[in-house]
Amino acid sequence: MEGRSAKAKRKKRKWVKIIGVISLLLLIGVGAYGYSVYKALTDTVDTMHEPIEREVSEKRVEDLTLKDKEPFSVLMLGVDEREGDRGRSDTMIVLTVNPTLQSVKMLSIPRDTRTEIIGRETEDKINHAYAFGGVKMSMDTVENFLDIPIDFYLQVNMEGFEDIVDAVGGVTVDNDLDFTIEGVHFPKREITLDGEKALLYTRMRYEDPRGDFGRQLRQRQIIEAVIKEGASLSSLTNYKNIFNALGENIRTNLTFNEMIDIQKNYKDAAKEMEQLTITGEGTRIHSIYYLLVSDEEKETIQKELKEHLEIVESEKNP
């Protein structure tokens, strides 16, 4: 039973990345097309909006101004919600968005990464920050770990992936590998997938000779397909289903006006997406598994993200 539970959790961590990226890019791409759509959108944003009590990051010299097209960052938390429990952030992804470069960098932080938990005065697995102190502690901890400002958060219910794909009417992808997973066959040709099959499609890795590369390719296919379907809201008759799926499964501190600014000033940033990874050494401390990330590795990642956010070190630390 423990083996099956661990396997299920690993699968969730793999595909929750897709949910977060889809959610952010849909928010970037959404526009108002008539009063009814506008009203549905504002209602959805009201449902998703959950501000948090948090001071402006000391890692910013000046307050962020989206109207001036300044680069910004988002922490995406894939949460396994449970009744009577805050849940666990099994997936943590940081996105930096630069409209000038028209690019998005996406960094996945391994859940077992050992780091200082800000507000607890202890070192622990980075995903434990959410269990200890929710979104705020997660943002503070990730900000300290990466040494960059975390401007916004996007919390995604991990059960919402299928709803989002189904809401856009399914997706069509060009499958380049014939395979079967959990009794479902995916032929090598153009195929149309509903939410359940799209989830299975992105899970498969071990039968693919390309390993993670092949899985990431399928993830990108699904992301691009959902964006293609979801961005054309003016031609969809089921926009209410799309907004309902987003409203039920996403929470964020982004306001409606900030989303409008992003839609106006940052929509071209999704043209180029780059995935970043953190490497480390697995070890056990007091019989608990951790991933230890070297200072050199952290500095390399920090430098790349700071450059993408256009943060000048001499200004931050005069």
LINLIN-V25734 format. One record per helix or strand. SS is the DSSP state (alpha for helix, beta for strand). FROM is the first residue (numbers start at 1). TO is the last residue. Records with the same first field share a line. If there is no record, write none. Layout:
# LINLIN-V25734
SS = FROM-TO, FROM-TO
This chain:
# LINLIN-V25734
alpha = 2-29, 35-48, 66-68, 128-146, 158-167, 195-203, 212-231, 233-235, 239-249, 256-265, 267-271, 295-308, 313-316
beta = 49-49, 72-82, 85-98, 103-109, 113-117, 122-125, 152-157, 171-174, 179-181, 184-186, 190-193, 250-252, 273-277, 281-285, 288-292
